[in-house]
Amino acid sequence: MTVRSAALLGISLFGAACSTAPRPPPLLAQNRELGSFAQAAAWPNAEPLIAIIAAQEFVAARHERDGYEYFQKLAREQPQRPILLSLEGLLQARSAGEIPLLSRVSWVEDAIRKLDRGASADPGAGRLLRGLVFADLPERFGKAKQAVADLEASLDIRESFPGDLDRAIYRGLARAYRTEGEEGRSREMQQRAGLRSLEDGEVASNFSVGSEEGFRFTNPRLVREADGVYIAEGFDFGNIAFLVDGAGVIAIDTGTTAETAAAAKKALRQVTDAPIRFVVLTHSHWDHVGGLAAIREPGTVVIARANSVDELKRMRSSQRTFSWFFGSRAVPLDIRVDRTVSSNESLRLGNLEIQLIPVSGGETNDALFVHLARQGLLFVGDAFMPYVGPPFLSEGHGHPPLTRYFNMEAAPGLETALRDLHDRYLPDVLRSRPIADILHDNYLPLSLRETPKAVLPYLLVRDHFLQRLHQQNAGYWQADGEGMDSVTRSEWAALLDEMGQRSEAPFVRVVEDLLARGDGPLGLKVAEMGLLRHPSSEKLQRARTKALSMLIERYSLVDPFRFIIYSQWANAPLPPVAGPSGEAR
């Protein structure tokens, strides 16, 4: 699970003036993330992570009170699921600012009792959620010590969580220690969390992003996946796998740059000094081939699909539109392949035997699977990418945390759900039904109720799947006339400006109302339209920054690509989480 402490309870429960905040008005635009995860969270066999994400989406939309009432209903209907009670308590505490002052303390105390019961019933997730809430409570509640105990216990079992939570935990510890008056310990935990301020922290996972280093899903580490199988995670945008035998090493993919690949190789050398005999490239994207120079050694044989030369040519001609994906370092694509594969082949090295399997589909046309039958492992590259190819390229996983969720347990249920999705919407696409209307259906196949492991990967891939299906099968004029007469953003901005009598004030008023409702996407669009006509408006600049902050929070769990792009647009880098030594974990 990935939990943002700031997002869950990031502002003071008691404002400086102790005023009562108004309940936000309803959303104008659909929030598919909130609706989908809330619906799936109600299913009795839903994974706890689904419920946690649903709660976070209520928070990201600034509708904590609605979330509290929703989870209160679920907790009463399904008392056998303690996570629901914990989330009810969390959202109850988080919505305290909407409660009249004289009732506010008893409101929070009631939330505390629910969190205590949830933690007793579930010492894992329950204690973590309680610790994050207690860390943000004012001193008068006397819960800082318990917060420290809960969060330290969560650190001890963090490897059991299906996501990296270090940032959230360290931030919570920093706030709890500050409440206790231990400023030195508080600063240490804040430094580990990678935060400039304890008021920062919309993202609690170990994501990091910036203009120079690019994006990382997690912190650098070499993970032993099976006997002789090691995965270098977090050194780069993608993973590098190393299959180790006394006769040598087979590397699968090479990362994005020589610098990051060299760091991963250095970690490998803590395990073995055996030479790298083979490199297998699963496909020709930047983040899988760019680090080859650092991985290749004298005598290394590089293996790729026979058509990889065409894909590499296409990659060289493609512009990297969003630079924060891979950072500012050069990504070399002049790759020399020594051996090509056109059909199924075997490769032996010592006691290692792997099958090389060319496949169709996935991100590129040169996808190559690597199968280790004895270990029961299949390396698929990006064939199961949630985006069905980068959304900014004309394309058809090798990335944590995607490999955690798109796994063999999820595969059968995911296949059934995606076939249902395809069969349901292909006729609509062929009739040129507008993609926005299709997405607005927010469709969840009934089969997912019986396959809980498939719910999260389905929700991660669904919208991108439909958008790619529409792109490949519909014309450029849609049934509602969209596409017939193209209007630029500047022209729309000019129209809105005329309607607002050429003043920035109407833009500001509408954006502020949208953000108060939790409508981040609409708020961003209106703010940017206004800035096209009033580029010096400080109010619109601030509104744009606030909208981007909301979107970073909204997508940090469910769409890393949107998270990266909104972070770049906001110029909001997020440093890596540091370990106990102060170095990146």
C-alpha positions as CSV (number, residue, x, y, z in Angstrom):
1,M,0.0,0.0,0.0
2,T,1.1,3.6,-0.6
3,V,0.0,6.1,1.8
4,R,0.6,9.9,1.8
5,S,0.6,11.2,5.4
6,A,0.1,14.8,4.3
7,A,-2.6,13.8,1.9
8,L,-4.3,11.8,4.6
9,L,-4.1,14.4,7.3
10,G,-1.8,17.1,6.0
11,I,-3.3,20.3,7.4
12,S,-3.9,21.2,11.0
13,L,-7.2,19.9,12.4
14,F,-7.5,23.2,14.2
15,G,-6.9,26.3,12.0
16,A,-5.3,29.4,13.5
17,A,-8.6,31.1,13.8
18,C,-10.4,27.9,14.8
19,S,-13.1,28.7,12.1
20,T,-15.3,26.1,10.6
21,A,-14.5,25.3,7.0
22,P,-17.5,25.0,4.7
23,R,-18.3,21.6,3.2
24,P,-17.1,21.7,-0.5
25,P,-19.8,21.9,-3.2
26,P,-20.2,18.9,-5.5
27,L,-17.7,18.2,-8.3
28,L,-18.6,19.5,-11.7
29,A,-16.4,17.1,-13.6
30,Q,-16.4,13.4,-13.1
31,N,-13.6,12.0,-10.9
32,R,-13.1,8.5,-12.3
33,E,-10.4,7.5,-9.9
34,L,-12.5,8.3,-6.9
35,G,-15.6,6.7,-8.4
36,S,-13.9,3.5,-9.5
37,F,-11.9,2.8,-6.4
38,A,-14.8,3.7,-4.1
39,Q,-17.1,1.3,-6.0
40,A,-14.5,-1.5,-5.9
41,A,-13.7,-0.9,-2.2
42,A,-17.3,-1.8,-1.4
43,W,-16.9,-5.3,-2.7
44,P,-16.6,-7.7,0.3
45,N,-13.4,-9.4,-0.9
46,A,-11.6,-6.3,-2.1
47,E,-7.9,-5.9,-1.3
48,P,-7.2,-3.5,1.5
49,L,-5.1,-1.4,-0.9
50,I,-8.1,-0.7,-3.0
51,A,-9.9,0.8,0.0
52,I,-6.9,2.8,1.0
53,I,-6.6,4.3,-2.5
54,A,-10.3,5.1,-2.4
55,A,-9.9,7.0,0.8
56,Q,-6.9,8.9,-0.6
57,E,-8.9,9.9,-3.6
58,F,-11.6,11.4,-1.4
59,V,-8.8,13.4,0.3
60,A,-7.2,14.5,-2.9
61,A,-10.6,15.7,-4.1
62,R,-11.0,17.6,-0.8
63,H,-14.2,15.6,-0.1
64,E,-13.1,14.0,3.2
65,R,-16.5,14.4,4.8
66,D,-18.1,12.5,1.9
67,G,-15.4,9.8,2.3
68,Y,-16.0,9.6,6.0
69,E,-19.8,9.0,5.4
70,Y,-19.0,6.4,2.7
71,F,-16.6,4.4,4.8
72,Q,-18.8,4.7,7.8
73,K,-21.6,3.0,5.9
74,L,-19.2,0.3,4.6
75,A,-17.8,-0.4,8.1
76,R,-21.2,-0.9,9.5
77,E,-22.2,-3.2,6.6
78,Q,-18.9,-5.2,6.7
79,P,-17.6,-5.3,10.2
80,Q,-15.3,-8.3,9.3
81,R,-13.1,-5.8,7.4
82,P,-11.2,-3.8,10.0
83,I,-9.5,-1.6,7.3
84,L,-12.9,0.0,6.7
85,L,-13.1,1.1,10.3
86,S,-9.6,2.5,10.3
87,L,-10.3,4.5,7.1
88,E,-13.6,5.7,8.6
89,G,-11.6,7.0,11.6
90,L,-8.9,8.5,9.4
91,L,-11.4,10.5,7.2
92,Q,-13.4,11.5,10.3
93,A,-10.3,13.1,11.8
94,R,-9.3,14.6,8.5
95,S,-12.7,16.3,8.1
96,A,-12.6,17.8,11.6
97,G,-12.2,21.3,10.2
98,E,-15.8,21.2,8.9
99,I,-17.2,20.5,12.4
100,P,-18.4,23.4,14.6
101,L,-15.7,24.3,17.1
102,L,-17.5,23.2,20.3
103,S,-18.0,19.7,18.8
104,R,-14.6,19.4,17.2
105,V,-12.7,17.8,20.1
106,S,-15.3,15.1,20.7
107,W,-15.4,14.5,17.0
108,V,-11.7,13.8,16.9
109,E,-11.8,11.7,20.0
110,D,-14.5,9.5,18.4
111,A,-12.2,9.1,15.4
112,I,-9.3,8.1,17.7
113,R,-11.4,5.3,19.3
114,K,-12.2,3.9,15.8
115,L,-8.5,4.1,14.9
116,D,-7.6,2.2,18.1
117,R,-10.1,-0.5,17.3
118,G,-8.8,-0.8,13.8
119,A,-5.2,-1.1,14.9
120,S,-6.1,-3.8,17.4
121,A,-7.9,-5.8,14.8
122,D,-5.2,-5.3,12.1
123,P,-1.7,-4.6,13.6
124,G,-0.3,-4.1,10.1
125,A,-2.3,-1.6,8.1
126,G,-4.3,-0.5,11.1
127,R,-1.3,0.6,13.1
128,L,0.2,2.3,10.1
129,L,-2.9,4.4,9.5
130,R,-3.3,5.2,13.2
131,G,0.3,6.3,13.4
132,L,-0.1,8.6,10.4
133,V,-3.2,10.2,11.8
134,F,-1.8,10.5,15.4
135,A,1.4,12.1,14.1
136,D,-0.7,15.0,12.8
137,L,-2.9,15.5,15.9
138,P,-2.3,18.6,18.0
139,E,-0.4,18.1,21.2
140,R,-3.6,18.4,23.4
141,F,-4.6,14.9,22.3
142,G,-1.3,13.3,23.7
143,K,-0.9,10.8,20.9
144,A,2.6,11.7,19.6
145,K,4.3,8.8,21.6
146,Q,1.8,6.3,20.2
147,A,2.4,7.7,16.7
148,V,6.1,7.1,17.1
149,A,5.5,3.5,18.3
150,D,3.1,2.8,15.5
151,L,5.3,4.2,12.7
152,E,8.5,2.6,14.0
153,A,6.7,-0.7,14.0
154,S,5.6,0.0,10.5
155,L,9.2,0.5,9.4
156,D,10.0,-2.9,10.8
157,I,7.5,-4.6,8.6
158,R,7.6,-2.3,5.6
159,E,8.8,-5.0,3.3
160,S,5.4,-6.8,3.8
161,F,3.5,-3.8,2.4
162,P,2.8,-4.0,-1.4
163,G,4.3,-0.5,-1.9
164,D,7.2,1.6,-0.6
165,L,6.0,3.8,2.4
166,D,9.3,5.2,3.8
167,R,8.5,8.8,2.9
168,A,5.1,8.7,4.6
169,I,6.5,7.0,7.7
170,Y,9.5,9.3,8.0
171,R,7.3,12.4,7.6
172,G,4.9,11.1,10.2
173,L,7.8,10.5,12.6
174,A,9.2,14.0,12.0
175,R,5.8,15.6,12.9
176,A,5.4,13.3,15.9
177,Y,8.9,14.1,17.2
178,R,8.2,17.8,16.7
179,T,5.1,17.6,18.8
180,E,7.2,15.8,21.5
181,G,9.7,18.7,21.4
182,E,12.5,16.5,20.0
183,E,13.6,19.0,17.3
184,G,16.8,17.1,16.4
185,R,15.0,13.8,15.8
186,S,12.3,15.7,13.9
187,R,14.9,17.3,11.5
188,E,16.6,13.9,11.0
189,M,13.3,12.2,10.0
190,Q,12.4,15.2,7.8
191,Q,15.7,14.8,6.0
192,R,15.1,11.1,5.5
193,A,11.7,11.9,4.1
194,G,13.4,14.1,1.5
195,L,11.1,17.1,2.4
196,R,12.1,20.7,2.5
197,S,9.2,21.4,4.9
198,L,6.9,19.3,7.1
199,E,4.0,21.0,5.3
200,D,5.2,19.4,2.1
201,G,4.4,15.8,1.4
202,E,1.5,15.2,-1.0
203,V,3.4,12.0,-2.0
204,A,4.2,9.4,0.6
205,S,5.6,6.7,-1.7
206,N,9.2,6.5,-2.5
207,F,8.7,8.1,-6.0
208,S,11.3,10.7,-6.8
209,V,11.4,13.1,-9.8
210,G,13.4,16.0,-11.1
211,S,14.8,17.7,-14.1
212,E,18.3,16.2,-13.9
213,E,17.8,12.7,-12.5
214,G,14.4,12.1,-14.1
215,F,11.8,9.8,-12.4
216,R,12.4,6.8,-10.1
217,F,9.6,4.5,-8.9
218,T,11.5,3.5,-5.8
219,N,15.0,3.8,-4.1
220,P,18.0,1.9,-5.5
221,R,18.2,-1.7,-4.4
222,L,19.2,-5.1,-5.7
223,V,16.3,-7.5,-5.0
224,R,16.9,-11.3,-4.9
225,E,13.9,-12.6,-6.8
226,A,14.9,-16.2,-6.9
227,D,18.0,-18.4,-6.6
228,G,20.5,-16.6,-8.9
229,V,18.0,-14.0,-10.1
230,Y,18.5,-10.4,-9.0
231,I,16.5,-7.3,-10.0
232,A,18.1,-3.9,-9.9
233,E,15.2,-1.5,-9.0
234,G,15.3,2.2,-8.5
235,F,18.6,2.9,-10.2
236,D,16.8,4.0,-13.2
237,F,13.3,4.5,-14.7
238,G,13.2,0.8,-15.5
239,N,14.6,-2.4,-14.0
240,I,17.7,-4.4,-15.0
241,A,17.7,-8.1,-14.3
242,F,20.8,-10.2,-13.7
243,L,20.7,-14.0,-14.0
244,V,23.8,-15.2,-12.1
245,D,25.7,-18.4,-12.6
246,G,29.3,-19.5,-11.9
247,A,29.9,-19.5,-15.7
248,G,28.8,-15.9,-16.0
249,V,25.8,-13.4,-15.9
250,I,22.9,-12.8,-18.3
251,A,21.6,-9.3,-18.1
252,I,18.1,-8.5,-19.2
253,D,17.8,-4.8,-20.3
254,T,20.3,-2.1,-19.5
255,G,18.5,0.9,-18.1
256,T,18.4,4.4,-19.6
257,T,21.9,5.9,-19.2
258,A,25.5,4.7,-18.7
259,E,25.6,6.4,-15.3
260,T,22.5,4.6,-13.9
261,A,23.5,1.3,-15.4
262,A,26.9,1.5,-13.9
263,A,25.4,2.1,-10.5
264,A,23.2,-1.0,-10.9
265,K,26.2,-3.0,-12.1
266,K,28.2,-1.9,-9.0
267,A,25.4,-3.4,-6.9
268,L,25.7,-6.6,-8.8
269,R,29.4,-6.8,-8.1
270,Q,28.5,-7.1,-4.4
271,V,27.0,-10.4,-5.3
272,T,29.3,-11.8,-8.0
273,D,32.4,-11.0,-10.0
274,A,31.4,-13.3,-12.8
275,P,31.6,-11.7,-16.3
276,I,28.5,-10.5,-18.1
277,R,28.3,-13.0,-21.0
278,F,25.0,-12.0,-22.6
279,V,22.7,-9.0,-22.6
280,V,19.1,-9.6,-23.8
281,L,17.1,-6.6,-24.8
282,T,13.3,-7.0,-24.3
283,H,12.5,-4.1,-26.6
284,S,14.1,-0.9,-28.0
285,H,12.8,1.8,-25.7
286,W,15.2,4.4,-24.2
287,D,14.9,3.1,-20.7
288,H,15.8,-0.5,-21.7
289,V,18.7,0.0,-24.0
290,G,20.3,3.4,-23.2
291,G,22.7,2.0,-20.5
292,L,24.2,-0.7,-22.7
293,A,27.7,0.8,-22.8
294,A,28.0,0.4,-19.0
295,I,26.7,-3.2,-19.0
296,R,28.6,-4.5,-22.0
297,E,32.0,-6.0,-21.3
298,P,34.6,-7.5,-23.6
299,G,33.1,-10.6,-25.2
300,T,29.5,-9.8,-24.1
301,V,27.0,-10.9,-26.7
302,V,24.0,-8.5,-27.1
303,I,20.7,-10.2,-28.2
304,A,17.6,-8.5,-29.5
305,R,14.7,-9.1,-31.9
306,A,15.6,-9.2,-35.6
307,N,13.4,-6.1,-36.2
308,S,15.0,-4.1,-33.4
309,V,16.9,-2.0,-35.9
310,D,13.6,-0.5,-37.1
311,E,12.4,0.2,-33.6
312,L,15.7,1.9,-32.7
313,K,15.5,4.1,-35.8
314,R,12.0,5.1,-34.7
315,M,13.2,5.9,-31.2
316,R,16.0,8.0,-32.5
317,S,13.5,10.1,-34.6
318,S,11.1,10.4,-31.6
319,Q,11.3,13.5,-29.5
320,R,11.3,13.0,-25.7
321,T,8.5,15.5,-25.1
322,F,8.6,15.4,-21.4
323,S,12.1,15.6,-20.1
324,W,11.4,14.7,-16.5
325,F,10.8,11.0,-17.4
326,F,14.5,10.3,-18.0
327,G,16.2,13.5,-16.9
328,S,18.9,15.6,-18.6
329,R,21.5,12.9,-19.2
330,A,22.2,11.7,-22.7
331,V,20.4,8.5,-23.7
332,P,22.5,6.8,-26.4
333,L,20.5,4.8,-29.0
334,D,23.3,3.8,-31.3
335,I,23.0,0.1,-30.2
336,R,25.1,-2.6,-31.8
337,V,23.3,-6.0,-31.6
338,D,25.4,-9.1,-32.0
339,R,22.7,-11.7,-32.3
340,T,19.1,-11.4,-33.5
341,V,16.1,-13.6,-32.7
342,S,13.2,-14.2,-35.1
343,S,11.6,-17.3,-33.6
344,N,11.7,-19.2,-30.3
345,E,15.2,-20.0,-29.2
346,S,17.0,-21.5,-26.2
347,L,20.1,-19.9,-24.5
348,R,22.3,-21.9,-22.1
349,L,25.0,-20.6,-19.8
350,G,26.3,-23.0,-17.2
351,N,23.3,-24.1,-15.3
352,L,21.1,-21.4,-16.7
353,E,18.7,-22.2,-19.5
354,I,16.3,-19.6,-20.8
355,Q,13.8,-19.4,-23.6
356,L,13.8,-16.3,-25.9
357,I,10.2,-15.8,-27.2
358,P,9.4,-13.1,-29.8
359,V,5.9,-11.8,-29.2
360,S,3.5,-9.3,-30.8
361,G,1.7,-6.6,-29.0
362,G,3.0,-4.6,-26.1
363,E,4.7,-1.2,-26.5
364,T,6.8,-1.9,-29.6
365,N,7.0,-4.4,-32.5
366,D,10.2,-5.9,-31.3
367,A,9.1,-7.4,-27.9
368,L,11.1,-10.3,-26.7
369,F,10.1,-12.4,-23.6
370,V,12.7,-14.2,-21.5
371,H,11.4,-17.4,-19.8
372,L,13.2,-19.2,-17.0
373,A,11.2,-22.4,-16.7
374,R,13.0,-23.9,-13.8
375,Q,12.5,-20.8,-11.6
376,G,9.0,-20.2,-13.0
377,L,9.8,-16.6,-14.1
378,L,8.9,-14.7,-17.2
379,F,10.5,-11.4,-18.1
380,V,8.1,-9.5,-20.3
381,G,9.7,-6.1,-20.7
382,D,6.8,-3.6,-21.2
383,A,4.4,-5.9,-23.0
384,F,1.9,-5.4,-20.2
385,M,2.4,-1.7,-19.8
386,P,-0.7,0.0,-18.4
387,Y,-0.4,2.8,-20.9
388,V,-0.3,0.3,-23.9
389,G,2.7,2.3,-25.1
390,P,3.7,5.8,-24.0
391,P,0.6,8.1,-24.4
392,F,2.7,10.6,-26.3
393,L,3.9,8.1,-29.0
394,S,2.0,6.3,-31.7
395,E,2.5,2.8,-30.2
396,G,0.5,-0.1,-29.8
397,H,7.0,-3.7,-17.5
398,G,10.0,-3.9,-16.3
399,H,9.1,-1.1,-13.9
400,P,8.3,-1.2,-10.2
401,P,5.7,-1.0,-8.8
402,L,4.0,-2.2,-12.0
403,T,5.7,-5.6,-11.6
404,R,4.1,-6.0,-8.2
405,Y,0.6,-5.5,-9.5
406,F,0.7,-7.0,-13.0
407,N,1.7,-10.5,-11.9
408,M,0.5,-14.1,-12.4
409,E,-2.0,-13.9,-9.6
410,A,-3.7,-11.0,-11.4
411,A,-3.3,-12.2,-15.0
412,P,-6.4,-14.5,-15.4
413,G,-8.8,-12.1,-13.9
414,L,-7.2,-9.1,-15.8
415,E,-7.5,-10.9,-19.1
416,T,-11.2,-11.7,-18.5
417,A,-11.9,-8.1,-17.6
418,L,-10.0,-6.6,-20.5
419,R,-11.7,-8.9,-23.0
420,D,-15.0,-7.8,-21.5
421,L,-13.9,-4.1,-21.8
422,H,-12.8,-4.6,-25.4
423,D,-15.9,-6.5,-26.6
424,R,-18.2,-4.0,-24.9
425,Y,-16.6,-0.8,-26.3
426,L,-15.2,-1.8,-29.8
427,P,-18.7,-1.3,-31.4
428,D,-19.0,2.1,-29.8
429,V,-15.5,3.0,-31.1
430,L,-16.4,1.8,-34.6
431,R,-19.4,4.1,-34.5
432,S,-17.0,7.0,-33.5
433,R,-18.6,7.5,-30.1
434,P,-16.5,10.3,-28.5
435,I,-13.8,8.9,-26.3
436,A,-14.7,11.3,-23.4
437,D,-18.2,9.7,-23.3
438,I,-16.8,6.2,-23.3
439,L,-14.4,7.0,-20.5
440,H,-17.2,8.7,-18.6
441,D,-19.0,5.3,-18.3
442,N,-16.4,4.3,-15.7
443,Y,-17.0,0.7,-16.5
444,L,-16.0,-2.1,-14.1
445,P,-16.7,-5.6,-15.3
446,L,-18.7,-7.8,-12.9
447,S,-16.0,-10.5,-13.1
448,L,-13.7,-8.3,-11.0
449,R,-15.8,-9.0,-8.0
450,E,-14.5,-12.5,-8.0
451,T,-10.9,-11.7,-8.9
452,P,-9.7,-9.1,-6.4
453,K,-6.1,-9.3,-7.4
454,A,-7.1,-8.1,-10.9
455,V,-8.9,-4.9,-9.7
456,L,-5.9,-2.6,-9.3
457,P,-4.1,-3.5,-12.5
458,Y,-7.5,-3.2,-14.4
459,L,-8.1,0.3,-13.0
460,L,-4.5,1.3,-13.8
461,V,-4.8,0.2,-17.4
462,R,-8.5,0.8,-18.3
463,D,-8.6,4.4,-19.5
464,H,-5.3,4.0,-21.5
465,F,-6.6,0.8,-23.0
466,L,-9.8,2.5,-24.2
467,Q,-7.9,5.5,-25.5
468,R,-5.5,3.3,-27.5
469,L,-8.5,1.3,-28.8
470,H,-10.2,4.5,-29.9
471,Q,-7.0,5.8,-31.5
472,Q,-6.6,2.6,-33.5
473,N,-10.1,2.1,-34.7
474,A,-12.0,5.4,-34.9
475,G,-11.8,8.2,-37.4
476,Y,-10.6,11.7,-36.7
477,W,-14.2,13.0,-36.8
478,Q,-16.3,11.8,-33.9
479,A,-20.0,11.3,-33.7
480,D,-20.6,14.5,-31.8
481,G,-18.7,16.6,-34.4
482,E,-15.5,16.7,-32.4
483,G,-12.6,17.1,-34.8
484,M,-14.6,18.6,-37.7
485,D,-13.6,22.2,-36.9
486,S,-10.4,22.5,-34.9
487,V,-10.2,25.3,-32.4
488,T,-6.9,26.2,-30.8
489,R,-6.5,26.8,-27.1
490,S,-5.7,30.5,-27.8
491,E,-9.0,30.8,-29.6
492,W,-11.0,29.2,-26.8
493,A,-9.2,31.5,-24.4
494,A,-10.1,34.5,-26.5
495,L,-13.8,33.5,-26.5
496,L,-13.8,33.0,-22.7
497,D,-12.1,36.4,-22.2
498,E,-14.8,38.1,-24.3
499,M,-17.4,36.4,-22.2
500,G,-15.6,37.8,-19.1
501,Q,-15.4,41.3,-20.5
502,R,-11.6,40.9,-21.0
503,S,-10.9,40.8,-17.3
504,E,-8.8,38.3,-15.3
505,A,-11.4,38.5,-12.5
506,P,-13.9,36.0,-14.0
507,F,-11.1,33.5,-14.7
508,V,-9.9,33.8,-11.1
509,R,-13.4,33.4,-9.7
510,V,-14.2,30.3,-11.7
511,V,-10.8,28.6,-11.0
512,E,-11.1,29.3,-7.3
513,D,-14.6,27.8,-7.3
514,L,-13.5,24.7,-9.2
515,L,-10.6,24.1,-6.9
516,A,-12.9,24.5,-3.9
517,R,-15.0,21.8,-5.4
518,G,-12.0,19.6,-5.9
519,D,-12.1,19.9,-9.7
520,G,-8.3,20.0,-10.4
521,P,-8.4,19.1,-14.1
522,L,-11.0,21.7,-14.9
523,G,-9.3,24.3,-12.7
524,L,-6.0,23.8,-14.4
525,K,-7.6,24.2,-17.9
526,V,-9.4,27.4,-16.9
527,A,-6.3,28.8,-15.2
528,E,-4.2,28.2,-18.3
529,M,-6.8,29.7,-20.6
530,G,-6.8,32.8,-18.4
531,L,-3.0,33.0,-18.5
532,L,-3.0,32.9,-22.3
533,R,-5.0,36.2,-22.1
534,H,-3.6,37.6,-18.9
535,P,0.0,36.2,-18.6
536,S,1.1,38.6,-15.9
537,S,-1.8,37.6,-13.5
538,E,-0.3,36.5,-10.2
539,K,-3.6,35.2,-9.0
540,L,-4.0,33.0,-12.0
541,Q,-0.4,31.8,-11.6
542,R,-1.1,30.9,-8.0
543,A,-4.3,29.1,-9.0
544,R,-2.4,27.1,-11.6
545,T,0.1,26.1,-9.1
546,K,-2.6,24.9,-6.7
547,A,-4.4,23.0,-9.4
548,L,-1.2,21.2,-10.4
549,S,-0.5,20.4,-6.7
550,M,-4.0,18.8,-6.5
551,L,-3.3,16.8,-9.6
552,I,0.1,15.6,-8.4
553,E,-1.7,14.3,-5.3
554,R,-4.6,12.8,-7.2
555,Y,-2.4,10.7,-9.6
556,S,0.5,9.9,-7.4
557,L,-0.9,6.4,-6.7
558,V,-2.8,5.6,-9.8
559,D,-0.9,7.1,-12.8
560,P,2.9,7.7,-12.6
561,F,3.0,9.2,-16.1
562,R,0.5,11.9,-15.2
563,F,2.4,12.4,-11.9
564,I,5.6,13.0,-13.8
565,I,4.1,15.4,-16.3
566,Y,2.3,17.5,-13.7
567,S,5.4,17.6,-11.5
568,Q,7.4,18.9,-14.5
569,W,4.7,21.5,-15.3
570,A,4.7,22.6,-11.7
571,N,8.5,22.6,-11.5
572,A,8.0,20.6,-8.3
573,P,11.0,18.1,-7.9
574,L,10.7,15.5,-5.3
575,P,14.1,14.2,-3.9
576,P,14.7,10.6,-3.1
577,V,14.0,9.2,0.4
578,A,17.1,8.7,2.5
579,G,17.9,5.7,4.6
580,P,19.2,5.8,8.2
581,S,22.7,6.7,7.0
582,G,21.3,9.7,5.1
583,E,22.0,8.1,1.7
584,A,19.3,7.3,-0.8
585,R,17.8,3.9,0.1
